[in-house]
Amino acid sequence: GVSLLAFFVFLVLFVSYLRKWLRDPAAVRAEWLHPVKSSFFATISVSFALLASVALGQFAPLAEPLWIIGALTQLLVMVLVLNAWVYRETLQPVHASPVWFIPAVANVVIPLAGVPLGYVEISWWFFAVGILFWGVLLTLVLARLLFVQPAFPEQLAPTLCVFLAPPAVGFISWVLLTQQFADGRSLDAIGHLLFGLAVFFALFLLSQVHRFARIPFYMSWWAFAFPTAAFATACLIYQSFVPHPAMTALAGTAVVVTTALVFWLVLRTLVAIVQKDPRLVE
């Protein structure tokens, strides 16, 4: 049921954006030239890669073609976005944003289905590139947040949650790539390091709750969905290696919070659509 819902939602969104592309290519081009919005093109490849992971079970014949499309799309988007960053003369330090992580995170997502499908070496390549750019972009984005004025825009504040995604997804991919299973063996040092970084960013976001509570609903609130789901999954995997009561509590809490958050995002989005809230398109 959840798998079918995921496919249906993706199909609706994909067809909707394809219609927009055909009806108003100038608007799509403007989004591509935008210093922040251009990073969201990588969500296309992320979606295909994640759907491939979902398809591994009940829809196994679809997994490989979905993964291949996702991997090829990610390669194309990554090269195009990197070239845009290098040669776009209008790019300024103030444009740096956590959404810049999306093209990097997309690389780390590729192994999630790539390894089970047997594309291990290719998955290692994507993982390496993703981890490299995560480190580079983390430095750039933190420098913008700390030293560049004006302050980070209110409507982009929820995108701070994207900080959580690279270490959480990186941890899951690392466990898959290194073939580590909770069968009595200990998790290696890199696994502990990546999960520890994910916990650190989760604590950082938790300390921002009072600030997030004052922000009206924008579409950028959906930036919480994927990172929190990735963190919940990482907690469940880590708990299988470290079956301590505290880890069990953390994993359970992460799952409950993620579920409640996604339900709230869906409900709040529907309300905004019915009310024709202008912030929905900001």
C-alpha distance (Angstrom), angle and dihedral (degrees) to the residues before:
residue distance angle dihedral
G1 . . .
V2 3.80 . .
S3 3.82 90.4 .
L4 3.80 91.8 53.2
L5 3.80 90.5 47.4
A6 3.81 90.4 52.0
F7 3.80 91.4 51.0
F8 3.80 91.8 46.4
V9 3.82 94.9 49.7
F10 3.81 91.3 47.2
L11 3.80 91.8 48.8
V12 3.81 92.2 50.3
L13 3.80 92.8 49.0
F14 3.80 93.9 43.1
V15 3.81 93.6 50.1
S16 3.81 91.1 45.1
Y17 3.79 92.6 53.7
L18 3.81 91.5 43.7
R19 3.81 88.7 55.0
K20 3.78 89.4 49.9
W21 3.80 89.5 51.0
L22 3.81 91.6 51.9
R23 3.82 95.9 42.9
D24 3.78 99.9 39.5
P25 3.81 111.9 17.6
A26 3.82 89.9 162.8
A27 3.81 90.2 64.2
V28 3.80 91.3 50.2
R29 3.79 90.3 48.3
A30 3.81 89.7 50.8
E31 3.80 89.5 53.3
W32 3.80 90.2 50.1
L33 3.81 91.1 51.6
H34 3.81 92.4 47.2
P35 3.85 111.8 105.0
V36 3.82 92.7 -134.8
K37 3.80 107.1 24.5
S38 3.81 92.6 53.2
S39 3.82 89.6 71.9
F40 3.80 90.1 63.9
F41 3.80 90.6 70.0
A42 3.81 85.7 78.2
T43 3.81 88.6 65.8
I44 3.81 86.4 76.7
S45 3.79 92.6 62.9
V46 3.82 91.1 40.4
S47 3.81 89.5 54.6
F48 3.80 93.7 51.3
A49 3.82 91.5 47.2
L50 3.81 92.8 48.7
L51 3.80 92.2 46.4
A52 3.80 87.7 53.1
S53 3.81 88.1 56.2
V54 3.80 90.5 49.7
A55 3.81 91.3 47.8
L56 3.82 93.2 54.5
G57 3.78 90.0 87.9
Q58 3.78 118.1 35.6
F59 3.82 97.3 8.4
A60 3.82 100.6 38.1
P61 3.85 97.1 153.0
L62 3.82 89.2 61.0
A63 3.80 95.4 50.2
E64 3.81 99.2 80.4
P65 3.83 98.4 46.4
L66 3.81 90.4 45.2
W67 3.80 90.8 50.0
I68 3.81 93.4 47.7
I69 3.81 91.0 50.8
G70 3.80 90.0 47.6
A71 3.81 94.3 48.0
L72 3.80 94.4 47.1
T73 3.80 92.3 44.7
Q74 3.79 90.6 49.2
L75 3.80 91.7 50.9
L76 3.80 90.5 51.4
V77 3.81 95.4 44.7
M78 3.79 92.7 45.6
V79 3.82 93.0 53.1
L80 3.81 93.1 44.5
V81 3.81 94.2 47.4
L82 3.80 92.2 46.9
N83 3.80 91.0 50.8
A84 3.80 89.7 48.2
W85 3.80 90.8 52.6
V86 3.81 92.4 48.4
Y87 3.81 99.4 44.9
R88 3.83 104.1 28.1
E89 3.81 103.4 109.3
T90 3.81 93.6 -165.1
L91 3.80 93.6 61.0
Q92 3.82 112.2 117.1
P93 3.84 134.5 -178.4
V94 3.81 89.0 -109.1
H95 3.83 88.8 64.6
A96 3.81 93.0 64.4
S97 3.79 109.5 114.0
P98 3.82 139.3 163.3
V99 3.82 87.7 -106.7
W100 3.80 85.9 72.9
F101 3.80 84.6 75.8
I102 3.81 90.9 68.0
P103 3.83 96.3 82.8
A104 3.83 88.6 46.9
V105 3.82 94.7 45.8
A106 3.80 89.4 49.4
N107 3.81 88.7 64.0
V108 3.80 91.4 54.0
V109 3.83 91.0 49.4
I110 3.82 93.0 59.2
P111 3.86 95.2 78.0
L112 3.82 92.4 56.5
A113 3.80 90.5 82.5
G114 3.81 97.5 10.9
V115 3.80 94.4 70.5
P116 3.84 96.6 48.7
L117 3.81 88.6 46.6
G118 3.81 91.3 54.0
Y119 3.82 99.5 -107.4
V120 3.79 92.5 124.2
E121 3.81 101.3 145.5
I122 3.80 93.0 46.2
S123 3.80 89.0 48.1
W124 3.82 90.4 53.0
W125 3.81 89.1 53.0
F126 3.79 93.7 52.2
F127 3.80 90.6 44.6
A128 3.81 92.2 52.4
V129 3.80 93.1 49.6
G130 3.80 91.6 46.5
I131 3.80 94.0 51.0
L132 3.82 91.2 46.7
F133 3.80 94.0 53.1
W134 3.80 92.1 41.9
G135 3.79 89.3 61.9
V136 3.79 93.6 45.4
L137 3.80 95.5 45.9
L138 3.80 93.1 43.6
T139 3.81 88.6 60.5
L140 3.81 93.2 46.8
V141 3.79 95.5 46.7
L142 3.81 94.0 46.3
A143 3.81 89.5 49.7
R144 3.82 89.3 53.5
L145 3.80 93.3 48.2
L146 3.79 93.7 46.5
F147 3.79 105.1 38.1
V148 3.81 111.6 15.4
Q149 3.80 123.1 87.7
P150 2.99 142.6 -120.5
A151 3.79 97.5 58.9
F152 3.79 120.3 -104.2
P153 3.86 108.9 -75.5
E154 3.79 116.5 -102.0
Q155 3.80 93.7 -127.0
L156 3.80 90.6 57.0
A157 3.80 96.2 46.6
P158 3.84 93.7 96.2
T159 3.81 88.5 60.2
L160 3.81 87.1 73.7
C161 3.80 84.2 85.0
V162 3.81 87.8 72.2
F163 3.83 86.0 76.9
L164 3.80 85.7 75.5
A165 3.80 97.0 56.3
P166 3.85 105.1 68.8
P167 3.83 97.9 55.3
A168 3.81 93.2 38.9
V169 3.81 95.5 49.4
G170 3.79 90.0 36.7
F171 3.81 89.7 57.1
I172 3.82 92.6 50.8
S173 3.81 92.3 47.5
W174 3.81 91.7 45.9
V175 3.82 91.6 54.7
L176 3.81 89.6 50.4
L177 3.80 95.6 45.0
T178 3.80 93.8 48.7
Q179 3.81 92.3 43.3
Q180 3.80 94.3 -126.0
F181 3.77 116.2 167.4
A182 3.78 131.0 179.7
D183 3.81 93.5 -113.7
G184 3.77 98.1 125.3
R185 3.80 95.9 -64.6
S186 3.77 121.8 117.3
L187 3.77 123.3 -113.4
D188 3.80 111.4 -108.2
A189 3.81 126.0 -114.7
I190 3.82 95.9 -99.1
G191 3.79 90.4 53.3
H192 3.80 91.2 52.7
L193 3.82 90.4 45.9
L194 3.81 94.9 52.1
F195 3.79 93.8 45.3
G196 3.79 90.8 46.4
L197 3.80 90.3 54.5
A198 3.80 89.9 49.6
V199 3.81 90.1 53.2
F200 3.80 90.1 48.5
F201 3.81 92.7 54.4
A202 3.80 90.1 44.5
L203 3.81 88.9 55.8
F204 3.80 90.2 47.3
L205 3.80 90.5 53.7
L206 3.80 90.7 46.0
S207 3.79 88.5 56.9
Q208 3.82 88.7 56.1
V209 3.82 96.2 55.5
H210 3.79 93.7 104.6
R211 3.83 89.6 54.3
F212 3.79 94.1 46.1
A213 3.82 89.7 50.4
R214 3.81 90.2 64.2
I215 3.81 95.0 52.6
P216 3.84 118.5 97.4
F217 3.78 118.7 -126.6
Y218 3.80 114.4 -78.9
M219 3.78 128.4 165.1
S220 3.79 85.7 -107.1
W221 3.82 87.1 76.1
W222 3.80 86.0 79.3
A223 3.81 86.0 72.7
F224 3.81 85.1 83.6
A225 3.81 95.1 61.9
F226 3.79 105.0 71.8
P227 3.84 99.0 35.3
T228 3.82 93.5 49.4
A229 3.82 91.4 46.7
A230 3.80 89.9 49.6
F231 3.81 90.6 49.0
A232 3.81 91.9 49.6
T233 3.81 90.0 51.4
A234 3.81 90.9 47.5
C235 3.82 89.9 51.2
L236 3.80 91.7 52.1
I237 3.81 91.2 50.3
Y238 3.80 93.4 45.2
Q239 3.80 90.5 48.3
S240 3.83 88.9 57.5
F241 3.82 88.3 59.3
V242 3.81 95.3 39.1
P243 3.82 106.0 34.1
H244 3.79 94.8 -173.8
P245 3.84 118.7 144.4
A246 3.81 89.6 -120.4
M247 3.80 91.0 55.5
T248 3.79 91.2 47.0
A249 3.80 89.1 52.6
L250 3.81 91.6 47.5
A251 3.81 92.6 49.8
G252 3.80 92.5 47.7
T253 3.79 92.1 47.5
A254 3.81 91.8 48.7
V255 3.81 91.5 52.0
V256 3.82 92.9 48.1
V257 3.81 93.3 46.6
T258 3.81 92.7 47.5
T259 3.82 92.7 48.7
A260 3.79 92.8 47.8
L261 3.80 91.5 45.6
V262 3.81 93.9 52.3
F263 3.81 91.4 48.5
W264 3.82 89.6 49.8
L265 3.83 91.4 48.9
V266 3.80 91.8 51.5
L267 3.81 92.7 46.9
R268 3.81 93.8 44.9
T269 3.81 91.5 48.2
L270 3.81 91.9 51.4
V271 3.80 90.3 49.7
A272 3.81 90.8 49.9
I273 3.81 90.9 50.0
V274 3.82 92.4 50.0
Q275 3.81 91.2 47.1
K276 3.82 91.6 43.6
D277 3.78 89.4 -129.5
P278 3.85 107.8 -164.1
R279 3.81 89.8 -146.5
L280 3.79 87.9 69.0
V281 3.80 91.0 79.5
E282 3.80 97.8 39.7
